[in-house]
Amino acid sequence: MSSRIGVVIMGAALLLYVVVAAWFAVLMFATATPLSISFGAALIVIAAIAGWALVRELQFGLSADRLGRILDGEGGMPEAPAQLTPSGRLRSADADAMIAQHADAAEHAPDDWRARYRLGVVQDAAGRRKDARASIREAIRLARIRP
């Protein structure tokens, strides 16, 4: 629940930034000097990129959450080992074995979004965020093709 509150707060802050940047861009255009028009155009471009990034991240988060709820409801989430690090992550010895196990399962079932999602969950628990996002993004893509 606290992560959702954080998402709402960050989304609202970014939306506020986009609105303020657009307002400053209008003011820059009203000044009508070549430099202010250039700054105004740059603000519009930056605000558009920020808005696009916000929408993409929200789509990713909502899709990942939906798939996670489905998998959890089916009882298919990976089991956590008995011992974790103080920060709640997998110990490196456990992480390597679990990642290898779930990567092998994902390779043997390339069309199964559940296997790919489980791999992403384990990678995230091991602290491999970039790999986890890629795995979960692939699970989302597979779920759209074959639910």
Secondary structure, DSSP 8 states (H G I E B T S, - for coil): -HHHHHHHHHHHHHHHHHHHHHHHHHHHHHH--HHHHHHHHHHHHHHHHHHHHHHHHHHHHHHHHHHHHHHHHTT-S----S-B-TTS-B-HHHHHHHHHHHHHHHHH-TT-HHHHHHHHHHHHHTT-HHHHHHHHHHHHHHHHH--
